[in-house]
């Protein structure tokens, strides 16, 4: 489990397709405190550490994960939002995030409003029903509040701090963004199917 509060910006150091995609990610985390098999959210996708070095960790990305996320667009030097798994007693500053990406949203517009940037995203119709005004979403692993919803589009406001400490400062129109809908919304929708 994660909180959607990004704690490092990693960088893809290498990629190798061996049936599954193997990635090496550079990090400023103290890797001596990371166990083999640990979970790290990489752009919101929960991935398992399979090897470690002094300033990097390796992960293996399955075809299923690639099909549901934007990780297939990774290249060497791609910057990546990172978050280590939540520990009991940690502050829950965002919302409960599983790292199980539901699909991909597309950035359709970006408008500066004062120091902030309002970004409008478009999502597939089957995911749009789970997104509510003032609800939570995780986008590339970042816990964010939805401002407004209009059909398959919704808006989020990014303050300067968020753009500085995450990869959101690199975002442009047309980018594909990992989307995880709020866990509570998922279960409420499932329960309504039985009404």
PyMOL commands that set and color helices and strands:
alter all, ss='L'
color gray80, all
select helices_A, chain A and resi 31-33+63-68+71-73+125-128+160-165+167-170+183-192
alter helices_A, ss='H'
color red, helices_A
select strands_A, chain A and resi 8-17+21-26+39-42+45-53+56-61+79-84+103-113+116-122+136-139+142-145+148-150+153-158+176-181
alter strands_A, ss='S'
color yellow, strands_A
deselect
rebuild
show_as cartoon
